[in-house]
Amino acid sequence: MAIIEVHDLGKRYGPRVAVDSVSFEVAEGEIFGVLGPNGAGKTTTVECVSGLRTPDRGTVSVLGKRPADVRASIGVQLQASELPERMRVGEALALFSSFYPAPVDWSSRLGLVPHLKAEFGQLSGGLKQRLSIALALIGSPRIAVLDELTTGLDPQARRDTWSVIEEVRSAGVTILLVTHFMEEAERLCDRVAVFRDGRIVALDTPSALVSRVDGATCVRFVPSVALDVSLLEALPEVTSVSAVGEQLVVSGSENLLHAVTSLLARRQVLARRLRVDQVSLDDAYVELTGGRDVEDH
């Protein structure tokens, strides 16, 4: 069942068209990713879904109602959020908890407990982001809108946050996730919408978007003993073989790795320093957006 329905959404800022004829639906319990270069219309779109902006054209339905009528059911973590500089972390959590009948404390899972007495102005960018996420989830919302979820977090904190979001989804929360991290989108999202110039240019699962990109799998390795490259070239999965020093570089279809390793096993050859390069969501994203970034809206 669709919990978010957007139809023919349009929004302008003066002469600039930020969002142009955008339509999509988000199913209940889904993690729906919003991708695109800066200025593509991502933030404006999710702000319209959150009820923070009013569209100039089109309709937005959340839980069957206008976003403004269901704000208590929507938790929002904005791209940039601010609190009073001297407000302590614990005070912010207590204040936001008081707004809801059954608040949920995410501070321990987001590593905030050691910082409860710290003032907001003293927090690092990463800790401010974690606090923002905790405040967005504190009301146990049915829908969470997370804009640039893990910006400013170190790799371990980012992965920890991904685990938290997976826990949130497992509890039945629908998540609208804006991100620039393709690994994040591949790890978390059931489907993604790719924006460009205010429009959606692709909407599908991450794996389906990757499958649209023309590109070969590439296997690189150093054979433990001399290997006749004609044996590799004879494999139907192989399109080319080249040597870079002692390393062999083999390109071919998506089943290339299995074909190459099977051949090596039959010949009792070890593949040292083995590396596999495949088409990724990064490649699909660049192809769909042209790799352009401009000012965000």
Sequence and secondary structure as in RCSB ss.txt:
>XXXX:A:sequence
MAIIEVHDLGKRYGPRVAVDSVSFEVAEGEIFGVLGPNGAGKTTTVECVSGLRTPDRGTVSVLGKRPADVRASIG
VQLQASELPERMRVGEALALFSSFYPAPVDWSSRLGLVPHLKAEFGQLSGGLKQRLSIALALIGSPRIAVLDELT
TGLDPQARRDTWSVIEEVRSAGVTILLVTHFMEEAERLCDRVAVFRDGRIVALDTPSALVSRVDGATCVRFVPSV
ALDVSLLEALPEVTSVSAVGEQLVVSGSENLLHAVTSLLARRQVLARRLRVDQVSLDDAYVELTGGRDVEDH
>XXXX:A:secstr
 EEEEEEEEEEEETTEEEEEEEEEEEETT EEEEE  TTSSHHHHHHHHHTSS  SEEEEEETTB GGGGGGGEE
EE SS    TT BHHHHHHHHHTTSSS    TTTTT GGGTTSBGGGS HHHHHHHHHHHHHTT  SEEEEESTT
TT  HHHHHHHHHHHHHHHHTT EEEEE S HHHHHHH SEEEEEETTEEEEEE HHHHHHTS   EEEEEEESS
   HHHHHTSTTEEEEEEETTEEEEEE TTHHHHHHHHHHHTT  EEEEEEE   HHHHHHHHHTT      
